[in-house]
Amino acid sequence: MGIALIIMVMVLTITLQPVLRSIKKILRRKDPTLNSDYQFEDFVCNDVFNAQQYQALHLLSKPGTILTAEEKHKLPDLRLKNLANGEQFYVRCSYHESINHQQIKFCDEQRLQHFKTITEIPVYVFIGIGGPAHFPDNLYMVPLSQLASYKVETPVLEQYSFKFGQNIDFPI
């Protein structure tokens, strides 16, 4: 009986370690000195697209990043590389505390036009709604190619719903 209990505790400890690590990371990141844009980008970059599967090549709002205003305006927030296949893609991060209307504005018209000129690699819009920026309640990942406007209707978002911890099966 005692050995079986020890084995069960060991198995549970090993199984739960990644979950406990994630919880610690999330609690540690609740830093009121960081703005919500950076917190959401950090969540997307480090928790959704984790370092075991993706390499961050560019994080726009990282403190200390030196870019001109024009460069910041033309580039999406993140550039990531899938380590399994080497494919690269951009991500525009857009966090919203709540929904006030039936649409979400993820950038302005001029910035959308800049993003649409990026043809060498795919661009995705990753939207977080509700909850804290470092761990939003609702997540959506929309291919920019599917969007005609800098605003997306909330019913359209549902088809791109994404759960934290879900395997990314989008064509990246």
Backbone as JSON Lines, residues from 0, in Angstrom:
{"i":0,"aa":"M","n":[0.83,-1.2,0.0],"ca":[0.0,0.0,0.0],"c":[0.86,1.25,0.0]}
{"i":1,"aa":"G","n":[1.91,1.29,0.81],"ca":[2.77,2.47,0.92],"c":[3.53,2.74,-0.36]}
{"i":2,"aa":"I","n":[4.02,1.69,-1.02],"ca":[4.76,1.86,-2.28],"c":[3.84,2.37,-3.38]}
{"i":3,"aa":"A","n":[2.62,1.84,-3.43],"ca":[1.65,2.28,-4.44],"c":[1.34,3.76,-4.27]}
{"i":4,"aa":"L","n":[1.22,4.21,-3.03],"ca":[0.94,5.61,-2.75],"c":[2.11,6.5,-3.18]}
{"i":5,"aa":"I","n":[3.32,6.05,-2.9],"ca":[4.5,6.81,-3.3],"c":[4.58,6.91,-4.82]}
{"i":6,"aa":"I","n":[4.32,5.81,-5.5],"ca":[4.35,5.82,-6.98],"c":[3.27,6.76,-7.52]}
{"i":7,"aa":"M","n":[2.08,6.71,-6.93],"ca":[0.99,7.57,-7.38],"c":[1.35,9.05,-7.18]}
{"i":8,"aa":"V","n":[1.94,9.39,-6.04],"ca":[2.35,10.77,-5.78],"c":[3.42,11.21,-6.78]}
{"i":9,"aa":"M","n":[4.37,10.34,-7.08],"ca":[5.42,10.66,-8.05],"c":[4.84,10.91,-9.43]}
{"i":10,"aa":"V","n":[3.91,10.05,-9.86],"ca":[3.29,10.22,-11.18],"c":[2.51,11.52,-11.23]}
{"i":11,"aa":"L","n":[1.73,11.81,-10.19],"ca":[0.97,13.07,-10.16],"c":[1.89,14.28,-10.16]}
{"i":12,"aa":"T","n":[2.98,14.21,-9.42],"ca":[3.94,15.33,-9.38],"c":[4.51,15.59,-10.76]}
{"i":13,"aa":"I","n":[4.93,14.53,-11.44],"ca":[5.51,14.67,-12.78],"c":[4.46,15.2,-13.75]}
{"i":14,"aa":"T","n":[3.24,14.68,-13.66],"ca":[2.16,15.08,-14.56],"c":[1.76,16.54,-14.36]}
{"i":15,"aa":"L","n":[1.73,16.98,-13.12],"ca":[1.24,18.33,-12.82],"c":[2.33,19.41,-12.9]}
{"i":16,"aa":"Q","n":[3.59,19.03,-13.01],"ca":[4.66,20.04,-13.05],"c":[4.47,21.09,-14.13]}
{"i":17,"aa":"P","n":[4.17,20.72,-15.39],"ca":[3.97,21.77,-16.4],"c":[2.81,22.71,-16.06]}
{"i":18,"aa":"V","n":[1.73,22.17,-15.5],"ca":[0.58,22.99,-15.13],"c":[0.96,23.95,-14.01]}
{"i":19,"aa":"L","n":[1.63,23.44,-13.0],"ca":[2.05,24.3,-11.88],"c":[3.02,25.37,-12.34]}
{"i":20,"aa":"R","n":[3.93,25.02,-13.26],"ca":[4.87,25.99,-13.8],"c":[4.12,27.11,-14.52]}
{"i":21,"aa":"S","n":[3.11,26.73,-15.31],"ca":[2.32,27.73,-16.04],"c":[1.57,28.65,-15.08]}
{"i":22,"aa":"I","n":[1.0,28.08,-14.03],"ca":[0.26,28.89,-13.06],"c":[1.22,29.88,-12.38]}
{"i":23,"aa":"K","n":[2.4,29.42,-11.99],"ca":[3.38,30.3,-11.36],"c":[3.76,31.43,-12.31]}
{"i":24,"aa":"K","n":[3.97,31.1,-13.58],"ca":[4.33,32.1,-14.58],"c":[3.24,33.16,-14.71]}
{"i":25,"aa":"I","n":[2.0,32.7,-14.77],"ca":[0.88,33.62,-14.94],"c":[0.76,34.54,-13.73]}
{"i":26,"aa":"L","n":[0.86,33.99,-12.53],"ca":[0.76,34.81,-11.33],"c":[1.91,35.8,-11.23]}
{"i":27,"aa":"R","n":[3.1,35.38,-11.63],"ca":[4.28,36.24,-11.57],"c":[4.15,37.41,-12.55]}
{"i":28,"aa":"R","n":[3.49,37.19,-13.66],"ca":[3.41,38.21,-14.69],"c":[2.4,39.3,-14.38]}
{"i":29,"aa":"K","n":[1.63,39.17,-13.36],"ca":[0.63,40.19,-13.01],"c":[1.36,41.4,-12.44]}
{"i":30,"aa":"D","n":[1.97,42.16,-13.3],"ca":[2.8,43.29,-12.91],"c":[2.11,44.59,-13.33]}
{"i":31,"aa":"P","n":[1.61,45.37,-12.39],"ca":[0.88,46.59,-12.75],"c":[1.74,47.66,-13.4]}
{"i":32,"aa":"T","n":[3.07,47.52,-13.35],"ca":[3.92,48.53,-13.98],"c":[4.04,48.32,-15.49]}
{"i":33,"aa":"L","n":[3.63,47.14,-15.98],"ca":[3.68,46.88,-17.42],"c":[2.32,47.19,-18.04]}
{"i":34,"aa":"N","n":[2.32,47.82,-19.22],"ca":[1.04,48.14,-19.84],"c":[0.37,46.87,-20.38]}
{"i":35,"aa":"S","n":[-0.94,46.95,-20.59],"ca":[-1.71,45.77,-21.0],"c":[-1.29,45.27,-22.37]}
{"i":36,"aa":"D","n":[-0.86,46.16,-23.28],"ca":[-0.4,45.71,-24.6],"c":[0.79,44.79,-24.46]}
{"i":37,"aa":"Y","n":[1.77,45.22,-23.65],"ca":[2.96,44.4,-23.46],"c":[2.6,43.09,-22.74]}
{"i":38,"aa":"Q","n":[1.73,43.16,-21.72],"ca":[1.35,41.95,-21.0],"c":[0.69,40.94,-21.94]}
{"i":39,"aa":"F","n":[-0.19,41.42,-22.83],"ca":[-0.87,40.52,-23.75],"c":[0.11,39.95,-24.77]}
{"i":40,"aa":"E","n":[0.98,40.78,-25.32],"ca":[1.99,40.29,-26.26],"c":[2.88,39.25,-25.59]}
{"i":41,"aa":"D","n":[3.26,39.51,-24.36],"ca":[4.11,38.58,-23.62],"c":[3.39,37.26,-23.41]}
{"i":42,"aa":"F","n":[2.11,37.31,-23.07],"ca":[1.3,36.1,-22.91],"c":[1.26,35.31,-24.21]}
{"i":43,"aa":"V","n":[0.97,35.99,-25.32],"ca":[0.89,35.31,-26.62],"c":[2.24,34.71,-26.99]}
{"i":44,"aa":"C","n":[3.29,35.5,-26.84],"ca":[4.63,35.08,-27.24],"c":[5.19,33.95,-26.37]}
{"i":45,"aa":"N","n":[4.98,34.01,-25.07],"ca":[5.61,33.05,-24.17],"c":[4.72,31.91,-23.69]}
{"i":46,"aa":"D","n":[3.42,32.13,-23.66],"ca":[2.53,31.09,-23.15],"c":[1.77,30.36,-24.26]}
{"i":47,"aa":"V","n":[1.26,31.1,-25.22],"ca":[0.53,30.46,-26.31],"c":[1.53,29.82,-27.27]}
{"i":48,"aa":"F","n":[2.49,30.6,-27.74],"ca":[3.53,30.1,-28.64],"c":[4.79,29.87,-27.8]}
{"i":49,"aa":"N","n":[4.82,28.76,-27.08],"ca":[5.89,28.52,-26.12],"c":[7.24,28.23,-26.79]}
{"i":50,"aa":"A","n":[8.29,28.41,-26.02],"ca":[9.67,28.31,-26.52],"c":[10.05,26.9,-26.96]}
{"i":51,"aa":"Q","n":[9.32,25.89,-26.53],"ca":[9.63,24.54,-26.98],"c":[9.23,24.32,-28.43]}
{"i":52,"aa":"Q","n":[8.24,25.09,-28.91],"ca":[7.73,24.9,-30.26],"c":[7.95,26.1,-31.18]}
{"i":53,"aa":"Y","n":[8.16,27.28,-30.6],"ca":[8.28,28.5,-31.4],"c":[9.43,29.36,-30.91]}
{"i":54,"aa":"Q","n":[10.06,30.05,-31.83],"ca":[11.11,31.0,-31.48],"c":[10.61,32.4,-31.79]}
{"i":55,"aa":"A","n":[10.71,33.29,-30.82],"ca":[10.31,34.69,-31.02],"c":[11.47,35.4,-31.72]}
{"i":56,"aa":"L","n":[11.21,35.91,-32.91],"ca":[12.23,36.63,-33.67],"c":[12.12,38.13,-33.46]}
{"i":57,"aa":"H","n":[10.93,38.57,-32.99],"ca":[10.68,40.0,-32.86],"c":[9.49,40.21,-31.94]}
{"i":58,"aa":"L","n":[9.65,41.06,-30.93],"ca":[8.59,41.42,-29.99],"c":[8.56,42.95,-29.94]}
{"i":59,"aa":"L","n":[7.57,43.54,-30.6],"ca":[7.54,44.99,-30.83],"c":[7.5,45.83,-29.57]}
{"i":60,"aa":"S","n":[6.67,45.49,-28.6],"ca":[6.52,46.39,-27.44],"c":[7.41,45.99,-26.26]}
{"i":61,"aa":"K","n":[8.37,45.12,-26.48],"ca":[9.28,44.73,-25.4],"c":[10.01,45.98,-24.91]}
{"i":62,"aa":"P","n":[10.03,46.2,-23.59],"ca":[10.75,47.37,-23.09],"c":[12.2,47.36,-23.58]}
{"i":63,"aa":"G","n":[12.64,48.48,-24.08],"ca":[14.01,48.58,-24.59],"c":[14.11,48.37,-26.1]}
{"i":64,"aa":"T","n":[13.02,47.94,-26.76],"ca":[13.07,47.77,-28.21],"c":[13.19,49.14,-28.86]}
{"i":65,"aa":"I","n":[14.19,49.3,-29.71],"ca":[14.44,50.59,-30.35],"c":[14.02,50.5,-31.81]}
{"i":66,"aa":"L","n":[12.88,51.1,-32.1],"ca":[12.38,51.19,-33.47],"c":[11.82,52.59,-33.67]}
{"i":67,"aa":"T","n":[11.89,53.05,-34.9],"ca":[11.28,54.35,-35.19],"c":[9.76,54.19,-35.15]}
{"i":68,"aa":"A","n":[9.06,55.3,-35.02],"ca":[7.59,55.27,-35.01],"c":[7.07,54.65,-36.3]}
{"i":69,"aa":"E","n":[7.73,54.96,-37.42],"ca":[7.31,54.41,-38.72],"c":[7.48,52.89,-38.75]}
{"i":70,"aa":"E","n":[8.6,52.4,-38.23],"ca":[8.82,50.94,-38.18],"c":[7.78,50.26,-37.3]}
{"i":71,"aa":"K","n":[7.5,50.84,-36.15],"ca":[6.5,50.27,-35.26],"c":[5.12,50.24,-35.91]}
{"i":72,"aa":"H","n":[4.83,51.26,-36.7],"ca":[3.51,51.35,-37.34],"c":[3.36,50.31,-38.45]}
{"i":73,"aa":"K","n":[4.45,49.97,-39.12],"ca":[4.38,49.06,-40.27],"c":[4.43,47.59,-39.9]}
{"i":74,"aa":"L","n":[5.0,47.27,-38.76],"ca":[5.2,45.87,-38.4],"c":[4.13,45.36,-37.44]}
{"i":75,"aa":"P","n":[3.7,44.1,-37.61],"ca":[2.86,43.5,-36.58],"c":[3.68,43.33,-35.3]}
{"i":76,"aa":"D","n":[3.04,42.98,-34.21],"ca":[3.69,42.96,-32.9],"c":[4.75,41.87,-32.74]}
{"i":77,"aa":"L","n":[4.5,40.7,-33.3],"ca":[5.41,39.57,-33.12],"c":[5.78,38.95,-34.46]}
{"i":78,"aa":"R","n":[6.99,38.43,-34.52],"ca":[7.39,37.57,-35.64],"c":[7.91,36.29,-34.99]}
{"i":79,"aa":"L","n":[7.27,35.17,-35.33],"ca":[7.59,33.9,-34.71],"c":[8.02,32.88,-35.75]}
{"i":80,"aa":"K","n":[8.76,31.9,-35.29],"ca":[9.22,30.82,-36.16],"c":[8.81,29.49,-35.53]}
{"i":81,"aa":"N","n":[8.13,28.66,-36.3],"ca":[7.75,27.33,-35.87],"c":[9.0,26.46,-35.94]}
{"i":82,"aa":"L","n":[9.45,25.93,-34.81],"ca":[10.7,25.17,-34.77],"c":[10.58,23.81,-35.46]}
{"i":83,"aa":"A","n":[9.36,23.28,-35.56],"ca":[9.17,21.97,-36.19],"c":[9.37,22.02,-37.71]}
{"i":84,"aa":"N","n":[8.92,23.11,-38.33],"ca":[9.0,23.17,-39.8],"c":[9.73,24.4,-40.34]}
{"i":85,"aa":"G","n":[10.16,25.3,-39.46],"ca":[10.91,26.48,-39.88],"c":[10.06,27.61,-40.44]}
{"i":86,"aa":"E","n":[8.75,27.4,-40.52],"ca":[7.86,28.43,-41.06],"c":[7.8,29.63,-40.12]}
{"i":87,"aa":"Q","n":[7.78,30.83,-40.71],"ca":[7.67,32.06,-39.93],"c":[6.31,32.71,-40.18]}
{"i":88,"aa":"F","n":[5.86,33.48,-39.21],"ca":[4.6,34.2,-39.34],"c":[4.6,35.39,-38.39]}
{"i":89,"aa":"Y","n":[3.79,36.38,-38.73],"ca":[3.6,37.56,-37.89],"c":[2.31,37.41,-37.1]}
{"i":90,"aa":"V","n":[2.27,38.07,-35.95],"ca":[1.06,38.12,-35.14],"c":[0.83,39.56,-34.7]}
{"i":91,"aa":"R","n":[-0.36,40.05,-34.97],"ca":[-0.81,41.34,-34.44],"c":[-1.63,41.03,-33.2]}
{"i":92,"aa":"C","n":[-1.22,41.53,-32.06],"ca":[-1.91,41.28,-30.79],"c":[-2.85,42.44,-30.48]}
{"i":93,"aa":"S","n":[-4.05,42.1,-30.06],"ca":[-5.04,43.13,-29.74],"c":[-5.84,42.66,-28.53]}
{"i":94,"aa":"Y","n":[-5.6,43.32,-27.39],"ca":[-6.3,42.97,-26.15],"c":[-7.39,44.0,-25.86]}
{"i":95,"aa":"H","n":[-8.55,43.5,-25.41],"ca":[-9.68,44.37,-25.06],"c":[-10.26,43.9,-23.73]}
{"i":96,"aa":"E","n":[-10.43,44.83,-22.79],"ca":[-10.98,44.47,-21.48],"c":[-12.41,43.95,-21.61]}
{"i":97,"aa":"S","n":[-13.15,44.54,-22.55],"ca":[-14.54,44.12,-22.76],"c":[-14.95,44.51,-24.18]}
{"i":98,"aa":"I","n":[-16.15,44.07,-24.56],"ca":[-16.69,44.41,-25.88],"c":[-17.78,45.46,-25.68]}
{"i":99,"aa":"N","n":[-17.61,46.62,-26.3],"ca":[-18.61,47.68,-26.19],"c":[-19.59,47.67,-27.36]}
{"i":100,"aa":"H","n":[-19.16,47.13,-28.48],"ca":[-19.99,47.12,-29.68],"c":[-19.96,45.71,-30.26]}
{"i":101,"aa":"Q","n":[-20.53,45.53,-31.4],"ca":[-20.56,44.22,-32.04],"c":[-19.34,43.99,-32.94]}
{"i":102,"aa":"Q","n":[-18.32,44.82,-32.75],"ca":[-17.1,44.63,-33.51],"c":[-15.89,45.05,-32.68]}
{"i":103,"aa":"I","n":[-14.76,44.47,-33.03],"ca":[-13.5,44.75,-32.35],"c":[-12.57,45.43,-33.33]}
{"i":104,"aa":"K","n":[-12.0,46.54,-32.92],"ca":[-11.01,47.24,-33.74],"c":[-9.63,46.73,-33.3]}
{"i":105,"aa":"F","n":[-8.89,46.12,-34.23],"ca":[-7.6,45.55,-33.87],"c":[-6.42,46.41,-34.33]}
{"i":106,"aa":"C","n":[-6.68,47.42,-35.13],"ca":[-5.67,48.4,-35.54],"c":[-6.39,49.51,-36.28]}
{"i":107,"aa":"D","n":[-5.66,50.45,-36.86],"ca":[-6.3,51.48,-37.67],"c":[-6.17,51.12,-39.16]}
{"i":108,"aa":"E","n":[-6.88,51.85,-40.01],"ca":[-6.92,51.54,-41.44],"c":[-5.54,51.6,-42.08]}
{"i":109,"aa":"Q","n":[-4.75,52.62,-41.73],"ca":[-3.42,52.76,-42.33],"c":[-2.52,51.59,-41.94]}
{"i":110,"aa":"R","n":[-2.58,51.18,-40.69],"ca":[-1.75,50.06,-40.24],"c":[-2.19,48.77,-40.92]}
{"i":111,"aa":"L","n":[-3.5,48.58,-41.1],"ca":[-4.0,47.4,-41.81],"c":[-3.42,47.34,-43.22]}
{"i":112,"aa":"Q","n":[-3.39,48.49,-43.89],"ca":[-2.84,48.52,-45.25],"c":[-1.36,48.14,-45.26]}
{"i":113,"aa":"H","n":[-0.6,48.58,-44.25],"ca":[0.8,48.16,-44.14],"c":[0.9,46.65,-43.96]}
{"i":114,"aa":"F","n":[0.06,46.1,-43.08],"ca":[0.09,44.66,-42.83],"c":[-0.24,43.87,-44.08]}
{"i":115,"aa":"K","n":[-1.17,44.39,-44.87],"ca":[-1.59,43.68,-46.09],"c":[-0.49,43.66,-47.16]}
{"i":116,"aa":"T","n":[0.51,44.55,-47.05],"ca":[1.62,44.53,-48.0],"c":[2.63,43.44,-47.67]}
{"i":117,"aa":"I","n":[2.52,42.86,-46.49],"ca":[3.42,41.77,-46.1],"c":[2.92,40.5,-46.78]}
{"i":118,"aa":"T","n":[3.66,40.04,-47.75],"ca":[3.22,38.87,-48.5],"c":[4.17,37.68,-48.36]}
{"i":119,"aa":"E","n":[5.37,37.93,-47.84],"ca":[6.35,36.84,-47.77],"c":[6.01,35.8,-46.7]}
{"i":120,"aa":"I","n":[5.33,36.21,-45.64],"ca":[4.92,35.27,-44.6],"c":[3.52,35.65,-44.12]}
{"i":121,"aa":"P","n":[2.76,34.67,-43.58],"ca":[1.39,34.96,-43.13],"c":[1.35,35.91,-41.93]}
{"i":122,"aa":"V","n":[0.24,36.63,-41.83],"ca":[-0.01,37.52,-40.69],"c":[-1.31,37.06,-40.05]}
{"i":123,"aa":"Y","n":[-1.29,36.94,-38.72],"ca":[-2.47,36.56,-37.96],"c":[-2.79,37.67,-36.96]}
{"i":124,"aa":"V","n":[-4.07,37.81,-36.66],"ca":[-4.51,38.75,-35.62],"c":[-4.94,37.91,-34.43]}
{"i":125,"aa":"F","n":[-4.28,38.1,-33.32],"ca":[-4.58,37.36,-32.1],"c":[-5.29,38.33,-31.17]}
{"i":126,"aa":"I","n":[-6.55,38.04,-30.86],"ca":[-7.39,38.95,-30.07],"c":[-7.71,38.29,-28.72]}
{"i":127,"aa":"G","n":[-7.52,39.07,-27.66],"ca":[-7.89,38.64,-26.32],"c":[-8.97,39.56,-25.79]}
{"i":128,"aa":"I","n":[-10.02,38.98,-25.21],"ca":[-11.13,39.78,-24.69],"c":[-11.46,39.32,-23.27]}
{"i":129,"aa":"G","n":[-11.58,40.29,-22.36],"ca":[-11.99,40.02,-20.99],"c":[-10.87,39.45,-20.15]}
{"i":130,"aa":"G","n":[-11.04,39.54,-18.85],"ca":[-10.02,39.05,-17.93],"c":[-8.78,39.93,-18.0]}
{"i":131,"aa":"P","n":[-7.73,39.53,-17.29],"ca":[-6.5,40.32,-17.32],"c":[-5.73,40.13,-18.62]}
{"i":132,"aa":"A","n":[-4.95,41.12,-19.0],"ca":[-4.2,41.07,-20.26],"c":[-3.2,39.91,-20.27]}
{"i":133,"aa":"H","n":[-2.69,39.52,-19.11],"ca":[-1.71,38.45,-19.07],"c":[-2.35,37.06,-19.09]}
{"i":134,"aa":"F","n":[-3.69,36.99,-19.11],"ca":[-4.4,35.71,-19.22],"c":[-5.88,35.98,-19.52]}
{"i":135,"aa":"P","n":[-6.2,36.42,-20.77],"ca":[-7.57,36.8,-21.12],"c":[-8.56,35.63,-21.05]}
{"i":136,"aa":"D","n":[-9.83,35.98,-20.89],"ca":[-10.9,34.98,-20.83],"c":[-11.17,34.34,-22.18]}
{"i":137,"aa":"N","n":[-11.15,35.16,-23.24],"ca":[-11.48,34.67,-24.58],"c":[-10.35,35.0,-25.54]}
{"i":138,"aa":"L","n":[-9.99,34.01,-26.36],"ca":[-8.9,34.18,-27.32],"c":[-9.37,33.81,-28.72]}
{"i":139,"aa":"Y","n":[-8.87,34.57,-29.69],"ca":[-9.21,34.34,-31.1],"c":[-7.96,34.56,-31.94]}
{"i":140,"aa":"M","n":[-7.76,33.67,-32.93],"ca":[-6.63,33.82,-33.84],"c":[-7.18,33.81,-35.26]}
{"i":141,"aa":"V","n":[-7.14,34.98,-35.91],"ca":[-7.76,35.17,-37.21],"c":[-6.68,35.44,-38.26]}
{"i":142,"aa":"P","n":[-6.68,34.69,-39.37],"ca":[-5.74,35.01,-40.45],"c":[-6.09,36.39,-41.02]}
{"i":143,"aa":"L","n":[-5.1,37.25,-41.15],"ca":[-5.35,38.59,-41.69],"c":[-5.97,38.5,-43.09]}
{"i":144,"aa":"S","n":[-5.62,37.48,-43.83],"ca":[-6.15,37.31,-45.19],"c":[-7.67,37.16,-45.2]}
{"i":145,"aa":"Q","n":[-8.27,36.82,-44.05],"ca":[-9.72,36.66,-43.95],"c":[-10.44,37.94,-43.56]}
{"i":146,"aa":"L","n":[-9.67,39.0,-43.32],"ca":[-10.26,40.25,-42.85],"c":[-10.19,41.33,-43.92]}
{"i":147,"aa":"A","n":[-11.32,41.98,-44.18],"ca":[-11.37,43.05,-45.17],"c":[-11.23,44.42,-44.53]}
{"i":148,"aa":"S","n":[-11.36,44.47,-43.21],"ca":[-11.37,45.74,-42.51],"c":[-10.49,45.65,-41.26]}
{"i":149,"aa":"Y","n":[-10.2,46.81,-40.68],"ca":[-9.44,46.86,-39.43],"c":[-10.35,46.57,-38.23]}
{"i":150,"aa":"K","n":[-11.59,46.29,-38.5],"ca":[-12.55,45.89,-37.47],"c":[-13.07,44.51,-37.84]}
{"i":151,"aa":"V","n":[-13.34,43.71,-36.83],"ca":[-13.9,42.38,-37.08],"c":[-15.18,42.24,-36.25]}
{"i":152,"aa":"E","n":[-16.22,41.74,-36.9],"ca":[-17.5,41.54,-36.23],"c":[-17.36,40.42,-35.19]}
{"i":153,"aa":"T","n":[-17.94,40.63,-34.01],"ca":[-17.8,39.62,-32.96],"c":[-18.37,38.26,-33.34]}
{"i":154,"aa":"P","n":[-19.47,38.16,-34.12],"ca":[-19.92,36.81,-34.52],"c":[-18.89,36.09,-35.42]}
{"i":155,"aa":"V","n":[-18.14,36.85,-36.2],"ca":[-17.11,36.26,-37.07],"c":[-15.99,35.67,-36.22]}
{"i":156,"aa":"L","n":[-15.7,36.31,-35.1],"ca":[-14.62,35.84,-34.22],"c":[-14.83,34.41,-33.75]}
{"i":157,"aa":"E","n":[-16.08,34.03,-33.53],"ca":[-16.36,32.71,-32.94],"c":[-15.75,31.56,-33.73]}
{"i":158,"aa":"Q","n":[-15.68,31.68,-35.05],"ca":[-15.1,30.59,-35.84],"c":[-13.59,30.49,-35.67]}
{"i":159,"aa":"Y","n":[-12.99,31.51,-35.05],"ca":[-11.54,31.52,-34.81],"c":[-11.22,31.43,-33.32]}
{"i":160,"aa":"S","n":[-12.19,30.97,-32.54],"ca":[-12.01,30.84,-31.1],"c":[-10.85,29.9,-30.79]}
{"i":161,"aa":"F","n":[-10.1,30.25,-29.78],"ca":[-8.89,29.52,-29.44],"c":[-8.83,29.39,-27.92]}
{"i":162,"aa":"K","n":[-8.61,28.19,-27.43],"ca":[-8.52,27.96,-25.98],"c":[-7.06,27.87,-25.57]}
{"i":163,"aa":"F","n":[-6.72,28.49,-24.46],"ca":[-5.36,28.41,-23.95],"c":[-5.0,26.95,-23.72]}
{"i":164,"aa":"G","n":[-3.84,26.54,-24.19],"ca":[-3.39,25.16,-24.06],"c":[-3.78,24.28,-25.23]}
{"i":165,"aa":"Q","n":[-4.64,24.79,-26.1],"ca":[-5.08,24.03,-27.28],"c":[-3.93,23.97,-28.28]}
{"i":166,"aa":"N","n":[-3.77,22.81,-28.93],"ca":[-2.76,22.71,-29.98],"c":[-3.15,23.63,-31.12]}
{"i":167,"aa":"I","n":[-2.18,24.28,-31.68],"ca":[-2.43,25.21,-32.78],"c":[-2.52,24.4,-34.06]}
{"i":168,"aa":"D","n":[-3.71,24.3,-34.61],"ca":[-3.89,23.53,-35.83],"c":[-4.26,24.43,-37.01]}
{"i":169,"aa":"F","n":[-3.9,25.72,-36.86],"ca":[-4.12,26.66,-37.94],"c":[-3.02,26.45,-38.99]}
{"i":170,"aa":"P","n":[-3.3,26.74,-40.23],"ca":[-2.27,26.57,-41.27],"c":[-1.2,27.66,-41.18]}
{"i":171,"aa":"I","n":[-0.26,27.46,-40.27],"ca":[0.81,28.44,-40.08],"c":[2.0,28.02,-40.9]}
